[in-house]
């Protein structure tokens, strides 16, 4: 069975500092990995995905994520945080099978202080 | 990117009434749509998978007679909460998978619908 874990409920970072939101996964075979962001009372917005190829994936709004197969991790990163980055972030995983469903992590609330 | 429109954004209804939420893919055809429910400060719970032209597949524990799903066209899926009760109050989110992206599995989400049952 596939699963995804976001070990931190909340991450607090000062504006301008680098940020990391952690994600680990478990899936049979090679994974599809995703990061989504959710603002209050809104749907989820796609940030980036890893399918294959380079382990470092660049996405929207200056975010990037690094796929680490040995550690089964897909941490979200940004070199310099903005107050506007404050939101709820979800990591998600899907198996290669077309029948495989996307499983979401529990979410991490990112708070950027001015 | 692909756009998914969800309507209404907010709905308040009396207990015992039924509420319909629409999910439309605006610029792509969605053979598969998903309905999620999100409780405060929690992750998304998949309720059902909606396939165009066939019956929806419900997740374990989700009442199919309570949450009616119809996917009559490649651009529209509807969720009807029948005989709503206060415990049905929640944030409902739909998502769609482009038929062209079936392999990568990327989902496009609607803006969500906040249902409050009085």
Contacts between the chains, C-beta under 8 A, distances in Angstrom:
chain1	res1	chain2	res2	distance
A	32	B	104	6.3
A	32	B	105	5.0
A	34	B	106	6.9
A	34	B	107	7.9
A	36	B	109	7.5
A	41	B	9	8.0
A	41	B	91	7.4
A	41	B	112	6.8
A	41	B	114	6.3
A	42	B	111	5.6
A	42	B	112	6.2
A	43	B	4	7.6
A	43	B	6	6.9
A	43	B	93	5.3
A	43	B	95	7.8
A	43	B	109	3.9
A	43	B	110	5.0
A	43	B	111	4.5
A	43	B	112	4.6
A	44	B	44	7.6
A	44	B	93	7.0
A	44	B	95	7.5
A	44	B	107	7.9
A	44	B	109	4.3
A	45	B	109	7.2
A	46	B	1	6.8
A	46	B	106	6.5
A	46	B	107	7.5
A	46	B	108	7.0
A	46	B	109	7.8
A	49	B	104	6.9
A	49	B	106	5.9
A	51	B	104	5.6
A	90	B	43	6.7
A	90	B	44	7.3
A	94	B	105	4.4
A	98	B	102	5.9
A	98	B	103	7.0
A	100	B	105	7.4
A	101	B	46	6.7
A	101	B	49	7.5
A	102	B	105	6.1
A	102	B	107	6.1
A	104	B	43	5.1
A	104	B	44	5.0
A	105	B	43	6.5
A	106	B	42	7.2
A	106	B	43	4.7
A	107	B	42	7.5
A	107	B	43	5.2
